[in-house]
Amino acid sequence: MKNILIVFSICLSFLAGCTSKEPPPPPEKPADSKVLVIGLIPEQNIFRQMERYKPVAEYIRKKAGYKIELVVLPRYGNIIDTFVSKNMDGAFFGSFTYTLAHAKLGVEVLARPENLEGISSYHGLIFVRKDSGIRTAKDMKGKRFAFVDKATTAGYL
């Protein structure tokens, strides 16, 4: 499963570079605008999410000299459309949504999260009932799954 995800990500990266379309120009902001709008993919508790991202917004404010407005997007699956329609200046994308946004809009990565050891990684898990008899990936063949939004990397791919 991990190898399939890696191969899929590499293929998407190559496909993103094959497009001949120029990315659309960023929406123009009024010259006197000093607010950067940054989108957040919704989590289960958006109030805690906003609290977690406040220090990041404050850091960006100090470094860039702009006020920061954090906006929790209505749903995960339409982040790219909302990013464009709401004239956002940035967003915290997941791996898959970034790949799509890069291909469609030409967005670029400015930063990525790291743990306290300086490592940036991500992994997903599959949970099964203890009494299911499933112990290996082969045991899952033909079984039914519940997934999260199709636009999430770990939850759907």
Secondary structure, DSSP 8 states (H G I E B T S, - for coil): -HHHHHHHHHHHHHHHHT--S---------TT--EEEEEE---S-HHHHHHHHHHHHHHHHHHH-SEEEEEE-S-GGGHHHHHHHTT-SEEE--HHHHHHHHHHH----------TTS-----------GGG---SSGGGTT-------TT-HHHH-
